[in-house]
Amino acid sequence: MKYLIVGLGNPGTEYELTRHNIGFLTLDRIADIHKIHFETHRLADKAEIKYKGRQLYLIKPNTFMNLSGKAVAYWLQELKISKENLLVLVDDVALPFGSLRLRTQGSSAGHNGLKNIELILNSQVYARLRFGIGNNYAKGQQADFVLSNFLQDEFIELPDLLDKAAEMVYSFCTIGAERTMNFFNK
């Protein structure tokens, strides 16, 4: 079984540790655990791991957040992976910092990366792991907030949260979305 695991974020060192890059950070954590490295390919940085008999393709689109759908569609087609085996990791301001929620479908909720994926795939039916980044910003300041770095106390919690997100990725690929949601979405 093959899976496409997509971490959303923006390429470049200026975005590296921002809230909007939590998808990239999660895939970087998985790569560190498995001692693998990403290589730049068409539209994305890509790495591969085998996990319990499954082939996981990890991609970090280098198209910038608002054009993520182009990379997702390309790699789904290139690797011949069905949308049922697609998981998108994304930041979510509607969830408190550190909350993790897996969903098998849904709206973009205003997230530009998800909007573009929906547009390109012509569907809202694909799994997404929503990583709560909180909403500690004034009205009209959402863009600045998501593109800002985590606070010091958030940085301290981040490694454990990234490990939990990695566990959810593995679970999605081994026991499926429904059982993963039942186990982790509390």
Summary of the structure (lengths in Angstrom):
residues: 186
radius of gyration: 15.0
end to end distance: 27.7
largest distance: 47.1
contacts: 596
relative contact order: 0.19
helix: 45%
strand: 24%
